[in-house]
Amino acid sequence: MSKRLQVDPIACDAHGLCAELVPELVELDEWGYPVVSADPVPRGLLGHARRAAAACPTLALLLEDGPAPSPQGDGKAPGREARGRSGRSTGGGSMPSKETTPR
């Protein structure tokens, strides 16, 4: 099964450590936030990707496993590998939208 890097944009504080540890897979945008490819992580870089995910100070870099995405999608969320030293989850819920009316 292939592995892919994902970034939790809510948890990320743009420390940039991921780009230093695995620059082949992570680039930083103009604000210093990581941009990762949707392509699978090459086998030769899998150890580096695991180390970068474990070293992320906010645990925002995730190494997820799953099959290659199909054009229709299979409706299943990919499984997640350990996120770092503490193994804590960043959560996945969404907040309800708050509607406002003009005054």
C-alpha positions in Angstrom: 0.0 0.0 0.0 1.4 3.4 -0.9 1.9 6.3 1.6 1.2 10.0 1.1 2.1 13.0 3.1 -0.7 15.3 4.1 -0.7 18.6 6.0 -3.3 19.6 8.6 -3.6 23.3 7.7 -5.3 24.1 11.0 -2.6 22.5 13.1 0.4 23.8 11.1 2.2 26.9 12.5 4.7 27.1 9.6 7.8 26.1 11.5 9.3 24.7 8.3 11.0 21.7 9.9 9.3 19.3 7.5 10.9 21.0 4.5 14.3 20.8 6.1 14.0 17.1 6.9 12.6 16.0 3.6 13.0 18.8 1.0 12.4 16.2 -1.8 8.7 16.0 -0.8 7.9 19.3 1.0 8.2 22.8 -0.4 7.3 26.0 1.5 5.0 28.5 0.1 5.6 32.3 0.2 4.3 32.4 3.8 6.4 29.5 5.0 3.6 26.9 5.0 4.3 23.4 3.6 3.1 22.3 0.2 3.2 18.5 -0.4 2.5 16.5 -3.5 -0.4 14.2 -3.7 1.9 11.6 -5.3 2.9 8.6 -3.3 6.1 8.8 -1.2 8.9 6.9 -3.0 10.2 3.9 -1.0 13.6 5.4 -0.7 12.2 8.5 1.1 9.7 6.7 3.3 12.0 6.7 6.3 12.7 10.4 5.9 8.9 11.1 5.6 8.2 9.2 8.8 10.9 11.1 10.6 9.6 14.4 9.4 6.0 13.5 10.5 7.3 12.5 13.9 9.4 15.6 14.3 6.7 18.1 13.4 6.3 20.4 16.5 2.5 20.7 16.0 2.0 17.1 14.6 0.5 18.7 11.5 2.4 16.6 9.0 0.7 13.2 8.5 1.8 10.1 6.7 -1.3 8.4 5.4 -1.7 5.1 3.7 -4.2 4.2 1.1 -4.7 3.1 -2.5 -4.1 5.5 -5.4 -7.2 7.7 -5.7 -9.6 6.5 -8.4 -11.4 9.0 -10.7 -14.8 8.3 -9.0 -13.4 7.9 -5.5 -14.2 5.0 -3.3 -15.8 7.1 -0.5 -13.4 5.7 2.1 -11.0 7.8 4.2 -7.4 6.6 4.1 -5.9 5.1 7.3 -3.4 7.2 9.2 0.0 6.2 10.5 1.4 7.4 13.8 1.5 11.2 13.9 4.4 11.8 16.1 5.9 11.2 19.5 2.7 11.8 21.5 0.4 10.1 18.9 -2.4 12.7 19.7 -5.0 13.4 17.1 -5.6 16.9 15.8 -9.3 16.1 15.4 -11.4 16.0 12.3 -14.6 17.7 13.1 -15.9 20.8 11.5 -17.5 23.8 13.1 -20.9 24.9 12.0 -21.1 28.1 10.0 -22.3 31.2 11.6 -24.6 33.3 9.5 -24.6 37.0 9.9 -27.0 39.6 8.6 -25.9 43.1 7.5 -26.8 45.9 9.8 
